[in-house]
Amino acid sequence: MKGNSVLTSAAPRHSEKKDRRFDVNRWLRWATWALVAATLVGRLGEYLFIFELFSHFAVQYCVVAALLATYWLFSGSWLVRISVGCLILNGFLVYPWLLADPPAVVESSRDLRVLHANVLYTNTDMQRTIRLIRENQPDLFVLQEMTPPTIRVLAPLRDTYPFQYEIWSKGPCHILVGSRTPFSVDKQSVQTQQVIHLHTTVRGRDMALITVHPRTPVLPSWFRERNQQLAFVADQIRRERRPTLLIGDFNISVFSPVYKRIFDNPDMAACRKGFGIGPTWPRFLPPAMIPIDQAFVNEGFRTVRFQPIEQPGSDHKAVVVDLQWSAEDR
């Protein structure tokens, strides 16, 4: 009946939705399991390019794992064990690069300096690149992501680096090498692999330089192509009998399982080993930076210095590598 009708009001849901939205523990639990997944999936990067993309951020995973472990410890959750486990797994990848001693050298002076820079193909202000080279005064320079117009802008460098050679590497990008001394180039490497492999003489001693810039491995075919090019240059430096430097933007970090398979070899040494991790990309987002610009030497060289340096106008840091002839070659 109308007079006896009972009105009931619905319970407010605003506070319930608000509680779900700001449930810190819920979101941090998801973050913990995401960290576990990223850590484990990255170790499968040998088999699929998507998996390998997760492998490059071991340092960042260590930081996140440490923060999560601290939070779960004070909140009394068993998830602290999971976070600590992720910290340990990623720590095993990071600590060799953090704790390695610098290579032993005969003396503090250098015999050879090489500057490597990925200038970014959309960067048209080459005056900054010219200044970078003149300030560091390398014996040879390697510039990645050059284009025909920007190569022409570097003409003033020919007064100091009269010997130059460029090749197409991928898309709109070219590689340019400049040297104070004349050199010869292995044309077979250029034609089959888009690799510059040159021989020159510096301060009366024969040496070789190899450089490559493979595709970013975001497609299956590009992943395979990059791995093939990197395996090729690794084989080239192992075969060289001259003191040899292999350098380039390899689009692979030191934490990748593919990197370990290709470059973990007693016949070559990573120049950055003993000088820290040395992240180089992306320069515009420092917390996410990873070490993808690489340099290696064979037994003919010892590394005196490996240092990423600021490079305005690019998404990469440039790298300066100072080398000595090994004791046998001095």
C-alpha positions as a printed Julia matrix, in Angstrom:
330×3 Matrix{Float64}:
   0.0     0.0     0.0
   1.1     3.5    -0.68
   0.98    4.61    2.88
   3.07    1.68    4.12
   5.76    1.74    1.45
   9.3     1.55    2.78
  12.06    3.56    1.16
  15.56    2.15    1.21
  18.67    3.98    0.15
  21.52    2.3    -1.74
  24.78    2.07    0.16
  27.34    4.59   -1.15
  30.08    3.02   -3.25
  32.31    6.04   -3.5
  34.55    5.07   -0.6
  34.78    1.46   -1.82
  35.99    2.56   -5.26
  38.38    4.98   -3.68
  39.85    2.24   -1.48
  40.41   -0.02   -4.48
  41.96    2.78   -6.49
  44.5     3.7    -3.85
  45.3     0.24   -2.5
  49.1     0.6    -2.35
  49.71   -3.03   -1.42
  47.67   -4.23   -4.38
  49.62   -2.17   -6.89
  52.98   -3.05   -5.36
  52.11   -6.74   -5.46
  51.51   -6.39   -9.18
  54.81   -4.49   -9.5
  56.64   -7.3    -7.71
  55.26  -10.0    -9.98
  55.94   -7.81  -13.04
  59.55   -7.53  -11.86
  59.78  -11.32  -11.56
  58.34  -11.78  -15.05
  60.67   -9.19  -16.63
  63.71  -10.71  -14.92
  62.96  -14.26  -16.02
  61.66  -13.47  -19.5
  64.78  -11.41  -20.24
  66.93  -14.51  -19.78
  65.07  -16.06  -22.74
  66.2   -13.24  -25.02
  68.42  -15.62  -26.95
  65.32  -17.04  -28.61
  62.93  -14.15  -29.28
  63.45  -10.43  -29.79
  60.54   -9.46  -27.51
  62.11  -11.39  -24.65
  65.51   -9.79  -25.23
  64.02   -6.31  -24.94
  63.41   -7.05  -21.24
  67.0    -8.13  -20.63
  68.7    -4.76  -20.99
  67.46   -3.13  -17.77
  69.24   -5.16  -15.09
  70.41   -2.03  -13.25
  66.9    -0.6   -13.15
  65.54   -3.95  -11.97
  68.07   -3.93   -9.12
  66.89   -0.5    -8.01
  63.2    -1.45   -8.17
  63.84   -4.76   -6.41
  65.72   -3.02   -3.59
  62.87   -0.54   -3.09
  60.23   -3.27   -3.12
  62.24   -5.45   -0.75
  62.52   -2.55    1.7
  58.78   -1.87    1.53
  57.77   -5.52    1.98
  60.25   -5.93    4.81
  58.67   -3.13    6.84
  55.15   -4.26    5.96
  55.91   -7.79    7.11
  54.99   -9.49    3.81
  56.47  -12.72    2.48
  56.94  -10.87   -0.83
  60.2    -9.55    0.57
  61.72  -12.93   -0.36
  60.58  -12.57   -3.97
  61.96   -9.05   -4.21
  65.3   -10.06   -2.7
  65.47  -12.99   -5.15
  65.03  -10.61   -8.09
  67.67   -8.32   -6.61
  70.14  -11.2    -6.39
  69.41  -12.49   -9.91
  69.92   -9.08  -11.49
  72.83   -8.32   -9.2
  74.74  -11.25  -10.69
  74.5    -9.47  -14.07
  75.42   -6.03  -12.76
  78.2    -6.58  -10.24
  80.93   -7.78  -12.69
  80.71   -4.4   -14.45
  80.62   -2.4   -11.22
  83.38   -4.18   -9.31
  85.85   -5.09  -12.06
  89.29   -3.55  -11.65
  90.62   -1.36  -14.48
  92.95   -3.29  -16.81
  96.62   -3.13  -15.89
  98.57   -0.73  -18.11
 102.26   -0.18  -18.62
 102.02    3.58  -18.0
  99.4     6.27  -17.87
  99.95    7.71  -21.34
  97.87    6.67  -24.33
  99.08    5.5   -27.73
  95.75    5.84  -29.54
  92.49    7.72  -29.03
  89.24    6.95  -30.85
  86.02    8.93  -30.52
  82.71    7.25  -31.31
  79.44    9.18  -31.59
  75.93    8.38  -32.73
  74.94   11.89  -33.8
  71.2    11.11  -34.47
  70.13   11.28  -38.1
  67.62   14.1   -37.46
  70.32   16.31  -35.94
  71.46   18.89  -38.48
  73.71   21.0   -36.22
  77.05   19.45  -37.09
  78.98   22.37  -35.65
  78.56   20.75  -32.24
  79.97   17.51  -33.64
  82.92   19.37  -35.15
  83.62   21.0   -31.77
  83.34   17.63  -30.02
  85.96   16.11  -32.31
  88.32   19.09  -32.15
  88.1    19.25  -28.34
  88.92   15.54  -27.88
  91.52   15.33  -30.69
  91.17   11.62  -31.5
  93.44    9.81  -33.93
  90.34    8.35  -35.54
  86.65    9.17  -35.18
  83.58    7.06  -35.94
  80.26    8.83  -36.49
  77.01    6.86  -36.69
  73.65    8.01  -38.12
  75.23   10.47  -40.5
  73.4    11.46  -43.69
  74.83   12.69  -47.01
  73.98   16.35  -46.18
  75.53   16.22  -42.71
  78.62   14.47  -44.06
  79.16   17.42  -46.41
  78.9    19.84  -43.48
  81.9    18.14  -41.84
  84.2    19.28  -44.65
  86.18   21.6   -42.29
  87.47   18.51  -40.46
  89.44   17.45  -43.53
  92.26   19.77  -42.56
  93.01   17.46  -39.61
  91.34   14.25  -40.81
  91.98   14.16  -44.55
  91.29   10.43  -44.84
  87.58    9.65  -44.6
  85.29    6.84  -45.66
  81.51    6.45  -45.4
  79.04    3.65  -46.02
  75.29    3.2   -45.78
  74.32    1.22  -42.67
  70.51    1.19  -42.49
  67.49    3.35  -43.3
  68.67    6.97  -43.69
  71.82    6.3   -41.66
  75.44    6.22  -42.81
  78.69    5.54  -40.94
  81.59    7.97  -41.38
  85.15    7.21  -40.29
  87.83    9.9   -40.24
  91.56    9.38  -39.72
  94.72   11.43  -39.49
  96.57    8.67  -41.35
  95.77    6.87  -44.63
  93.95    3.56  -44.41
  92.72    0.7   -46.57
  89.23   -0.79  -46.32
  88.07   -4.39  -46.67
  85.45   -3.9   -49.41
  84.05   -7.42  -48.92
  82.93   -6.54  -45.38
  81.26   -3.4   -46.71
  79.4    -5.16  -49.51
  78.19   -8.18  -47.56
  77.71   -6.92  -44.0
  77.65   -3.08  -44.02
  80.78   -3.21  -41.85
  83.83   -0.94  -42.07
  87.0    -2.94  -41.45
  90.07   -0.82  -42.08
  93.83   -1.03  -41.62
  96.05    1.94  -40.89
  99.35    2.9   -39.28
  99.42    5.11  -36.19
 102.72    6.32  -34.77
 104.56    3.76  -36.83
 102.44    0.76  -35.78
  99.91   -1.18  -37.83
  96.41   -1.53  -36.43
  92.85   -2.3   -37.45
  89.51   -0.7   -36.67
  86.12   -2.35  -37.18
  82.76   -0.62  -36.82
  79.12   -1.51  -37.43
  75.67   -0.1   -36.66
  73.03   -2.84  -36.86
  69.27   -2.35  -36.84
  67.34   -1.9   -33.62
  65.96   -5.41  -32.86
  62.25   -4.6   -32.66
  61.24   -7.0   -35.46
  62.16  -10.69  -35.85
  64.07  -10.07  -39.1
  65.95   -7.11  -37.59
  66.79   -9.19  -34.52
  68.3   -11.9   -36.72
  70.13   -9.37  -38.9
  71.62   -7.6   -35.89
  72.82  -10.87  -34.37
  74.4   -11.93  -37.67
  76.27   -8.63  -38.03
  77.49   -8.76  -34.42
  78.65  -12.36  -34.82
  80.49  -11.32  -37.99
  82.42   -8.45  -36.37
  83.21  -10.58  -33.31
  84.72  -13.16  -35.65
  86.65  -10.44  -37.48
  88.36   -9.12  -34.36
  89.26  -12.65  -33.25
  90.88  -13.34  -36.64
  92.91  -10.12  -36.75
  96.63  -10.44  -36.06
  97.12   -6.67  -35.78
  96.12   -4.72  -32.67
  92.4    -4.15  -33.3
  89.58   -2.02  -31.92
  85.95   -2.99  -32.56
  83.57   -0.13  -31.79
  80.02    0.92  -32.59
  76.43    1.41  -31.58
  75.58   -2.28  -31.35
  71.97   -1.87  -30.2
  72.59   -4.47  -27.52
  73.41   -4.06  -23.83
  75.99   -5.92  -21.8
  73.15   -7.65  -19.9
  71.67   -9.41  -22.93
  72.08  -13.2   -23.23
  72.85  -12.61  -26.92
  75.71  -10.3   -25.94
  77.09  -12.97  -23.62
  76.96  -15.63  -26.35
  78.67  -13.49  -28.99
  81.19  -11.45  -27.01
  82.07  -13.5   -23.94
  85.31  -14.74  -25.46
  88.91  -14.82  -24.14
  90.24  -13.49  -27.45
  88.67  -10.06  -26.92
  88.18   -7.68  -24.01
  85.37   -5.19  -23.43
  86.9    -1.73  -23.13
  84.31   -0.62  -20.56
  85.24   -3.46  -18.17
  86.81   -1.83  -15.15
  85.4     1.62  -15.97
  81.85    1.07  -14.72
  78.72    0.25  -16.68
  78.91    3.44  -18.76
  75.32    3.74  -20.03
  74.98    5.7   -23.28
  71.29    5.65  -24.35
  68.71    7.21  -24.06
  70.52   10.39  -23.07
  67.23   12.29  -22.68
  65.97    9.88  -19.98
  68.84    9.18  -17.54
  66.96    6.73  -15.23
  66.37    4.41  -18.19
  69.86    4.62  -19.73
  71.53    1.38  -20.8
  75.0     0.58  -22.23
  74.51   -0.14  -25.95
  77.54    1.64  -27.46
  80.32   -0.95  -27.25
  84.06   -1.2   -27.75
  86.34   -4.24  -27.7
  90.04   -4.85  -28.24
  92.05   -7.94  -29.02
  95.29   -8.8   -27.24
  97.19   -6.16  -29.24
  95.68   -3.31  -27.18
  95.16   -2.43  -23.53
  92.41    0.0   -22.54
  93.52    3.1   -20.66
  90.19    4.91  -20.68
  86.57    4.25  -21.62
  84.4     7.27  -20.97
  80.92    8.25  -22.17
  80.77   12.03  -22.67
  77.94   14.48  -23.27
  76.89   14.99  -26.88
  74.36   17.81  -27.36
  71.79   17.21  -30.08
  71.87   13.41  -29.89
  69.94   10.74  -28.01
  73.29    9.0   -27.27
  76.32    9.93  -25.27
  79.54    9.85  -27.26
  82.38    7.55  -26.15
  86.1     8.27  -25.9
  88.42    5.25  -25.85
  92.13    5.6   -25.08
  94.36    2.6   -25.81
  97.94    1.45  -25.39
  99.8    -1.07  -27.44
 100.08   -4.25  -25.4
 103.44   -5.15  -23.86
 104.2    -7.48  -26.78
 103.55   -4.71  -29.33
 105.27   -1.8   -27.63
